[in-house]
Amino acid sequence: MLLPLSLGLALSLGIQWVLWAVAVLLQTEKFYDLAGSGTFVLLAHVSLRWVGRRYMRQQIQTGLITLWGIRLGSFLFLRILRDGHDRRFNGVRDSPGTFLIYWTVQGVWIFITLLPSLILNLETRNKPLGVLDYFGWALWTIGFLTQTIADQQKWNFKSDPDNTGKFIQSGLWAYSRHPNYLGEILQWSGLFLSAASVLSGFQYISIISPLFVWFLLSYVSGIPILEKQAMKRWGSDPGFQSYIKQTPVLWPFAF
């Protein structure tokens, strides 16, 4: 299994590096997130075909990843077309070397996040569907709905001219300052649980997937950046100060 996993990592990185070259030539980051989501879907389907066995658990898992990738990828692509740019890449898109780091990190992120599902799709053993599978897929569904609803609520909020310069604090955003990230964490946690139905031995190292997603969003590229930007923009606003005091950063009802 190590060989196909290594090939999966190589494919993930190879796709990002090719697209990095295109992005450098065009000096754009507009298809960065779309490329990431597309690579997720591609690797899931490729790994499902490498072994040639398609058990129900594998097909459902791959289908959920596909649904997630199409939904999130298209949403992020439409968002950047609307906004015109991604602030994460300010000062980066014009530096090929730094830009390459971003694309490389995305390739590694894709592989680590997909690891439980890759192992599942490459596993020749099968077990009847059980409680762990159904619980995992239920958790994924909750996460998918949470992320989808939160994204749409924020899209609608920002599309209203009356909300220009304001921060969202309604809908799911009244219970978490980052409900979209909460949904992301729940989805990959659910997919790990389903895959765990057939994991054994060293394969349990794939628990790094949901832990990595949680750590990355909570301490590296997600919440810290957005919280810093929000404080810079609205830090002196009494309404914002009240919002951050009353609303948990990520987990609802957790203070």
C-alpha positions in Angstrom: 0.0 0.0 0.0 3.0 2.4 0.5 3.7 2.5 -3.2 0.2 3.6 -4.3 0.1 6.1 -1.4 3.4 7.5 -2.5 2.1 7.8 -6.1 -0.9 9.6 -4.7 1.3 12.1 -3.0 3.4 12.5 -6.1 0.2 13.1 -8.2 -1.1 15.6 -5.8 2.1 17.6 -5.8 2.6 17.2 -9.5 -0.8 18.7 -10.3 -0.1 21.6 -8.0 3.3 22.3 -9.5 2.0 22.3 -13.1 -0.9 24.6 -12.1 1.6 26.8 -10.2 3.5 27.4 -13.5 0.3 28.4 -15.2 -0.7 30.7 -12.3 2.8 32.4 -12.4 2.4 33.0 -16.2 -1.0 34.5 -15.7 -0.1 36.1 -12.3 -3.4 35.0 -10.8 -4.6 33.0 -7.8 -8.1 32.8 -9.0 -8.1 29.0 -9.6 -6.0 28.1 -6.6 -8.9 26.8 -4.4 -10.7 25.3 -7.4 -7.5 23.4 -8.3 -7.3 22.1 -4.7 -10.9 20.9 -4.6 -10.5 19.3 -8.0 -7.4 17.4 -7.0 -9.3 16.0 -3.9 -11.9 14.6 -6.2 -9.5 13.3 -8.8 -7.3 11.5 -6.2 -10.4 10.0 -4.6 -11.6 8.5 -7.9 -8.1 7.5 -9.0 -7.4 5.6 -5.8 -10.8 3.8 -6.1 -9.7 2.4 -9.5 -6.1 1.4 -8.6 -7.1 -1.7 -6.7 -10.2 -2.5 -8.9 -12.5 -3.2 -5.9 -15.5 -1.0 -5.3 -17.2 -1.9 -2.1 -20.3 0.1 -1.0 -18.3 1.9 1.8 -15.6 3.0 -0.7 -18.2 4.3 -3.2 -20.1 6.2 -0.6 -17.0 7.7 0.8 -15.7 8.8 -2.7 -19.2 10.1 -3.5 -19.2 12.3 -0.4 -15.7 13.7 -1.2 -16.9 14.4 -4.8 -20.0 16.3 -3.5 -17.9 18.3 -1.0 -15.3 19.1 -3.7 -17.8 20.3 -6.3 -19.8 22.4 -3.8 -16.8 24.0 -2.1 -14.7 24.4 -5.2 -17.4 26.1 -7.2 -18.4 28.3 -4.3 -14.8 29.5 -3.7 -14.3 30.1 -7.4 -17.4 32.2 -7.7 -16.4 34.1 -4.6 -13.0 35.1 -6.0 -14.5 36.0 -9.3 -16.9 38.3 -7.4 -14.2 39.8 -5.1 -11.5 40.0 -7.8 -8.7 38.7 -5.6 -7.7 36.7 -2.5 -6.1 38.7 0.2 -4.0 35.7 1.2 -1.9 36.2 -1.9 -1.2 39.9 -1.6 2.5 40.2 -2.1 2.7 36.5 -3.0 1.3 36.2 -6.6 4.2 38.3 -7.9 6.9 36.2 -6.2 7.2 32.8 -8.0 9.2 31.2 -5.2 6.8 32.1 -2.4 3.9 31.3 -4.7 5.4 27.8 -5.2 5.4 27.2 -1.4 1.7 27.9 -1.3 0.9 25.5 -4.1 3.2 22.8 -2.5 1.6 23.2 0.8 -1.8 22.7 -0.9 -0.5 19.4 -2.4 0.6 18.1 1.0 -2.6 19.3 2.6 -4.7 17.4 0.1 -2.8 14.2 0.6 -2.8 14.3 4.4 -6.5 15.2 4.5 -7.4 12.5 2.1 -5.3 9.8 3.8 -8.0 7.8 5.5 -10.1 7.7 2.3 -7.1 6.8 0.2 -6.2 3.9 2.5 -9.9 2.9 2.5 -10.0 2.9 -1.3 -6.8 0.9 -1.6 -7.8 -1.7 1.0 -8.9 -5.1 -0.5 -10.6 -6.2 2.8 -14.2 -5.4 3.3 -16.5 -5.5 6.2 -20.3 -5.1 6.4 -21.5 -1.5 7.0 -21.9 -0.8 10.7 -22.6 1.8 13.4 -19.2 3.5 12.8 -20.0 4.0 9.2 -23.4 5.5 9.7 -22.3 7.7 12.5 -19.4 8.9 10.4 -21.6 9.7 7.5 -24.1 11.4 9.7 -21.4 13.6 11.2 -20.2 14.4 7.6 -23.8 15.4 6.7 -24.0 17.7 9.7 -20.7 19.2 8.7 -21.7 19.6 5.1 -25.0 21.3 5.9 -23.2 23.6 8.4 -20.6 24.7 6.0 -23.0 25.1 3.1 -25.5 27.1 5.1 -22.8 29.3 6.7 -21.2 30.0 3.3 -24.6 30.9 1.8 -25.5 33.1 4.7 -22.3 35.1 4.5 -22.6 35.3 0.7 -26.1 36.8 1.0 -24.9 39.1 3.7 -22.0 40.5 1.7 -24.2 40.8 -1.4 -26.5 43.2 0.3 -25.2 46.8 -0.2 -26.7 47.8 3.1 -24.2 45.5 4.9 -21.1 47.2 3.3 -18.4 47.6 6.0 -20.4 45.5 8.5 -19.6 42.1 10.0 -22.0 39.1 10.0 -23.4 38.0 13.3 -26.7 36.4 12.2 -27.7 32.8 11.3 -25.1 30.2 12.2 -22.7 33.1 12.7 -24.5 33.9 15.9 -23.4 30.6 17.4 -19.8 30.4 16.1 -17.5 33.0 14.6 -16.4 30.5 12.0 -19.2 28.0 11.4 -17.9 27.2 7.9 -14.6 25.9 9.4 -16.6 24.0 12.0 -18.4 22.3 9.1 -15.1 21.4 7.4 -13.7 19.8 10.6 -16.8 17.8 11.1 -16.8 16.5 7.5 -13.3 15.1 7.6 -13.8 13.7 11.1 -16.8 11.8 9.8 -14.9 10.4 6.8 -12.2 9.2 9.1 -14.7 7.4 11.3 -16.2 5.6 8.3 -12.7 4.6 7.0 -11.8 3.4 10.5 -14.2 0.5 10.0 -11.6 -1.3 8.0 -8.4 0.3 9.2 -5.8 -1.8 11.0 -2.2 -1.5 12.3 -0.2 1.4 11.0 -3.2 2.6 9.0 -4.6 4.3 12.1 -2.0 6.9 11.6 -4.5 8.4 9.2 -6.3 10.0 12.2 -3.8 12.8 11.4 -6.4 13.8 8.8 -9.1 15.4 11.0 -6.5 16.5 13.5 -4.5 18.2 10.8 -7.6 20.0 9.4 -8.5 21.2 12.9 -5.0 22.4 13.7 -4.5 24.1 10.3 -7.8 26.0 10.5 -7.6 26.8 14.2 -3.9 27.8 14.5 -2.3 28.4 11.1 -4.1 29.5 7.9 -7.8 29.9 8.9 -9.0 31.4 12.1 -5.9 33.3 13.2 -5.7 35.2 9.9 -9.4 36.1 9.8 -9.5 37.0 13.5 -6.5 39.4 13.0 -8.2 41.0 10.0 -11.5 41.4 11.9 -9.8 43.0 14.9 -8.0 45.4 12.6 -11.2 46.4 10.8 -13.8 46.3 13.6 -11.7 46.1 16.8 -12.9 49.5 18.0 -16.5 48.8 17.3 -18.5 48.2 20.5 -20.8 45.9 18.7 -18.0 43.7 17.5 -16.4 43.6 20.9 -19.8 42.4 22.3 -20.0 39.8 19.5 -16.6 38.3 20.2 -17.3 38.2 23.9 -20.7 36.4 23.4 -19.9 34.1 20.5 -17.4 31.2 20.6 -14.6 31.2 18.1 -15.4 27.8 16.7 -17.4 25.4 18.8 -20.9 26.6 19.7 -21.7 27.0 23.4 -18.0 26.6 24.2 -16.4 29.5 26.2 
